[in-house]
């Protein structure tokens, strides 16, 4: 699946199984490309303890990863304004 709608559908379906962890790995997200170019991926997580693991997994697979902040005061700015 491609695009935000496909990713959203996939994540919603996966969440129904109540997994302990879901990783959504998208390398060409527009804001990440603007910040890092197409040479690196951005890691955005609400579980900061996972950042080193994500970076290491990227290196092992040939993908360079840089962590982005995701602090509580970002929550409002990240809310979607599009209808569901």
N, C-alpha and C positions, 0 to 999 in steps of 0.2 A: 504494500500500500504506500501511496505517496501523499505528501501534503499533510497539513494539520488535521484535517478531518479524518483521514485514514489513521493517523497516529492516535488521535483521540479515541476513535472506535476501538482500536487495538488495545490501548491502555485500559479502557473501560471494561472490555471483555476479560482481559488478564486480571484485573482487580477483583472480579467476581469470585475468583478462586482463593482470595485472601492470602496471597503469597507474603512471605516475610520481606521480600525486596522485589522491586520492579526497576529495571534500568531501561531508560529510553535514550538511545544513543543516536543523535542526529548530527551529522558533520556539516551540513550546509544551511543551518538555520540562519536567516538573514542577519540578525544582530551579531551573531558570532562571526560571520564572514566580514561584516563591517569592522568589528573589533580586532579580529585575528587573521584575516584573509582566509584563503582556502587551504592554507598550509597547517592549520591547527584546529582542533575542536575545543569547544568550551564545555567545562563540567559545571553544571548547576545542580546543587543538591540541598535538601533540607537536613541531610545527615552528614555533617562535616567530617565525621570519622571515616567516611567512605572515600573521600577525595584522594588520599594516597593510593588506595586500591584501584580506583578508576584511572589515575595517571599511570600507574604501573601496567595495568591491562592495556592501556593505549600504547605504551612503549613496546610491550611484548608483541603487539599486533601491527606495529609500524605506524601508529597514529600518535601524533603529539597532542597532548591535552593540557589545557591551562584552566585552573579553577576560577570561576566567577563567584562573587559574593551573593549570598541569598539570606539576607538578614530580615528580621521580622518587619522592619519598617518598609520593606519592599512589597509586602503582601498586597496592599491596596493598588499599587502601580501595576502589578501583574494580573489583576483580575480582568477577565475578558469582558469587553463591552458588547460583543456580538451575541445575538440571541441564540439560545440552545435549541 
